[in-house]
Amino acid sequence: MKTVVVLGGGISGLAAAWRLSHRAKGLNVVLVEGSGRVGGWMQSVRTDEGAVLELGPRSLRTAGPAGRNTLSLVSEVGLGGEVLAVPTSHKGVSRRLIFTSAHGLVELPSSLSWLFRTRLPFSGPLLPTVLAEIFRPRRKGTEDESVYDFISRRLGSEIADYVIDPMCRGIFAGSARTLSMRSAFPAVHQYEASHGTVVGGALMTKPDPLPDSAPELVKQAVREKWAIYTLRSGLQSLPLALLSTLEERGVKVHLGTPCTAINFRDQSAQVVCGDSVLDTDHVISAIPSHALSGLLSEDLSPLSHHLLTIPTVTVGVVCLEFKGRVLPPQYEEAFGYLVPSHQPASILGVVFDSSTFPQHNRPDLPSTRCTVMLGGEWFDTLGDDPGNIGTDDIIRIALDSMRDHLGVTDEPSNMVARIHQNCIPQYQLGHSQKLDTISDLIQEKAVPLSLVGMSYHGVSVNDCIHNSFTAVDRLLAHV
Ligand SMILES: Cc1cc2nc3c(=O)[nH]c(=O)nc-3n(C[C@H](O)[C@H](O)[C@H](O)COP(=O)(O)OP(=O)(O)OC[C@H]3O[C@@H](n4cnc5c(N)ncnc54)[C@H](O)[C@@H]3O)c2cc1C
């Protein structure tokens, strides 16, 4: 019987093991996770009073093939009844703000009316910008371009500064000036490549029709126009449900077992975990590229080197709960706000969790939950001693921002702060060439290794699950 070892019990590794054990009967599947729990960055905490706080991802999008794929998985592992969905019309999704010191909190475009009226922070209505984009010639040449350059070339510097720059901070905790458009936002990049216009491409691209065989949960999401969702006990329920299914299917799951080396031999590998060695026919790595880099033997040093060239950033997360309704009434219903990188404020943004998912509030009294995100590409600037920034520092900055930006001076009734080291990979200029080189090196030496996880082709949970399924299907087509 053939064996496949999956390294890493985050959502990518769990999804890969789930697909393997679902699609390939008679395959020995082993999952190796270094920490004592599954889920990786997906981690939900329940407070003594019953509120749910998310330390990592807090919402999943329903749109696109990857969004539908995750919803199908949620349904298949029996979590359909746990979904807390928010429709596109809800202000907790559609109303997104930015903070600038000149204008305070201002709303970003969310409806067609923005095309015709001048609203801060923009200097005029957006219609001329949008029309000009449709007729602007497509760029010649294929060299990589930063997100900032791409957007300012097509839609002007105001959209780049006030919409896309903060969006890059919200998704990647990174800089629009160094992230690659092709790798960070491949669908938008493709609109220009195939239609010659981003606006036209977005308008002309219709979602794939839903097959009759789609699970009822996916049909409901389309029917009811769900934009995002979470799960009743927090998103960590998904990795936990996957773990239960894997154990029922006979997958061997080793927790608290960090892999310390992988020795690839002809068409097989030995996975070393401390004192024990697992013999396997194939390895699916679902750990970060920098972690995998340190496990490979000397003969694969070019591969190790290239895996290490994908940088990561560190993010501070401060989950705050206040008694009562503390947000300014005009902003109570909103997703939250982001801070553009040219602003002096030291946070990336604040998510108004209780506006989007009030079901996660403590049940006994009215409360407000917010999460302040800090650092990322700018983590070292959060303190005077960059090597020594701790949770006390990020809590202080988070509370100062709540006071200065939102006027919230109350003491939080609950607070959880974490510094997630190297948690988000940066798809910087040249990322796609790095991936090509990595793939060539694996193929040249016929290394029985598949790479999945957030380091490569998408940082969202949806992308991670979708990419794991694709990698498993590709592998099974060849065995
Ligand atoms: C603060 C934050 C907020 C986010 N918000 C969102 C959001 O709202 N929506 C969204 O879609 N996405 C969000 N993301 C992204 C999302 O969380 C990630 O894409 C996803 O969780 C990555 O999963 P993964 O399995 O690829 O990696 P990880 O979660 O990093 O899992 C890798 C696993 O490998 C294990 N491991 C590492 N080294 C070894 C070793 N040597 N041996 C064995 N095991 C090892 C680790 O312990 C870990 O469990 C957010 C991420 C962060 C950090």
Ligand as a Chemical Component Dictionary entry (heavy atoms), coordinates in Angstrom:
data_LIG
# 
_chem_comp.id                   LIG 
_chem_comp.type                 NON-POLYMER 
_chem_comp.pdbx_formal_charge   0 
_chem_comp.three_letter_code    LIG 
# 
loop_
_chem_comp_atom.comp_id 
_chem_comp_atom.atom_id 
_chem_comp_atom.alt_atom_id 
_chem_comp_atom.type_symbol 
_chem_comp_atom.charge 
_chem_comp_atom.model_Cartn_x 
_chem_comp_atom.model_Cartn_y 
_chem_comp_atom.model_Cartn_z 
_chem_comp_atom.pdbx_ordinal 
LIG C1  C1  C 0 -4.025  37.451 11.571 1  
LIG C2  C2  C 0 -4.541  36.739 10.357 2  
LIG C3  C3  C 0 -5.812  37.031 9.872  3  
LIG C4  C4  C 0 -6.293  36.362 8.744  4  
LIG N1  N1  N 0 -7.570  36.631 8.314  5  
LIG C5  C5  C 0 -8.089  35.909 7.286  6  
LIG C6  C6  C 0 -9.478  36.017 6.957  7  
LIG O1  O1  O 0 -10.236 36.754 7.602  8  
LIG N2  N2  N 0 -9.947  35.247 5.920  9  
LIG C7  C7  C 0 -9.142  34.383 5.222  10 
LIG O2  O2  O 0 -9.611  33.721 4.293  11 
LIG N3  N3  N 0 -7.827  34.240 5.546  12 
LIG C8  C8  C 0 -7.290  34.966 6.567  13 
LIG N4  N4  N 0 -5.981  34.765 6.941  14 
LIG C9  C9  C 0 -5.162  33.802 6.192  15 
LIG C10 C10 C 0 -5.424  32.357 6.663  16 
LIG O3  O3  O 0 -5.449  32.308 8.044  17 
LIG C11 C11 C 0 -4.327  31.454 6.127  18 
LIG O4  O4  O 0 -4.358  31.469 4.731  19 
LIG C12 C12 C 0 -4.464  29.994 6.483  20 
LIG O5  O5  O 0 -4.851  29.814 7.817  21 
LIG C13 C13 C 0 -3.127  29.309 6.193  22 
LIG O6  O6  O 0 -3.243  27.941 6.448  23 
LIG P1  P1  P 0 -2.033  26.945 6.159  24 
LIG O7  O7  O 0 -2.490  25.609 6.564  25 
LIG O8  O8  O 0 -1.545  27.130 4.775  26 
LIG O9  O9  O 0 -0.845  27.451 7.077  27 
LIG P2  P2  P 0 -0.722  27.476 8.671  28 
LIG O10 O10 O 0 -1.991  27.902 9.284  29 
LIG O11 O11 O 0 0.508   28.287 8.921  30 
LIG O12 O12 O 0 -0.456  25.955 9.063  31 
LIG C14 C14 C 0 0.818   25.359 8.948  32 
LIG C15 C15 C 0 0.932   24.290 10.023 33 
LIG O13 O13 O 0 2.193   23.639 9.880  34 
LIG C16 C16 C 0 2.719   23.385 11.155 35 
LIG N5  N5  N 0 4.179   23.225 11.015 36 
LIG C17 C17 C 0 5.124   24.162 10.744 37 
LIG N6  N6  N 0 6.344   23.606 10.697 38 
LIG C18 C18 C 0 6.173   22.282 10.920 39 
LIG C19 C19 C 0 7.060   21.167 10.978 40 
LIG N7  N7  N 0 8.393   21.294 10.807 41 
LIG N8  N8  N 0 6.541   19.936 11.220 42 
LIG C20 C20 C 0 5.204   19.765 11.394 43 
LIG N9  N9  N 0 4.311   20.789 11.363 44 
LIG C21 C21 C 0 4.802   22.026 11.120 45 
LIG C22 C22 C 0 2.311   24.594 11.977 46 
LIG O14 O14 O 0 2.338   24.291 13.368 47 
LIG C23 C23 C 0 0.907   24.854 11.448 48 
LIG O15 O15 O 0 -0.072  24.191 12.189 49 
LIG C24 C24 C 0 -5.477  35.424 8.072  50 
LIG C25 C25 C 0 -4.197  35.135 8.555  51 
LIG C26 C26 C 0 -3.724  35.774 9.681  52 
LIG C27 C27 C 0 -2.366  35.424 10.205 53 
# 
loop_
_chem_comp_bond.comp_id 
_chem_comp_bond.atom_id_1 
_chem_comp_bond.atom_id_2 
_chem_comp_bond.value_order 
_chem_comp_bond.pdbx_ordinal 
LIG C1  C2  SING 1  
LIG C2  C3  SING 2  
LIG C2  C26 DOUB 3  
LIG C3  C4  DOUB 4  
LIG C4  N1  SING 5  
LIG C4  C24 SING 6  
LIG N1  C5  DOUB 7  
LIG C5  C6  SING 8  
LIG C5  C8  SING 9  
LIG C6  O1  DOUB 10 
LIG C6  N2  SING 11 
LIG N2  C7  SING 12 
LIG C7  O2  DOUB 13 
LIG C7  N3  SING 14 
LIG N3  C8  DOUB 15 
LIG C8  N4  SING 16 
LIG N4  C9  SING 17 
LIG N4  C24 SING 18 
LIG C9  C10 SING 19 
LIG C10 O3  SING 20 
LIG C10 C11 SING 21 
LIG C11 O4  SING 22 
LIG C11 C12 SING 23 
LIG C12 O5  SING 24 
LIG C12 C13 SING 25 
LIG C13 O6  SING 26 
LIG O6  P1  SING 27 
LIG P1  O7  DOUB 28 
LIG P1  O8  SING 29 
LIG P1  O9  SING 30 
LIG O9  P2  SING 31 
LIG P2  O10 DOUB 32 
LIG P2  O11 SING 33 
LIG P2  O12 SING 34 
LIG O12 C14 SING 35 
LIG C14 C15 SING 36 
LIG C15 O13 SING 37 
LIG C15 C23 SING 38 
LIG O13 C16 SING 39 
LIG C16 N5  SING 40 
LIG C16 C22 SING 41 
LIG N5  C17 SING 42 
LIG N5  C21 SING 43 
LIG C17 N6  DOUB 44 
LIG N6  C18 SING 45 
LIG C18 C19 SING 46 
LIG C18 C21 DOUB 47 
LIG C19 N7  SING 48 
LIG C19 N8  DOUB 49 
LIG N8  C20 SING 50 
LIG C20 N9  DOUB 51 
LIG N9  C21 SING 52 
LIG C22 O14 SING 53 
LIG C22 C23 SING 54 
LIG C23 O15 SING 55 
LIG C24 C25 DOUB 56 
LIG C25 C26 SING 57 
LIG C26 C27 SING 58 
# 
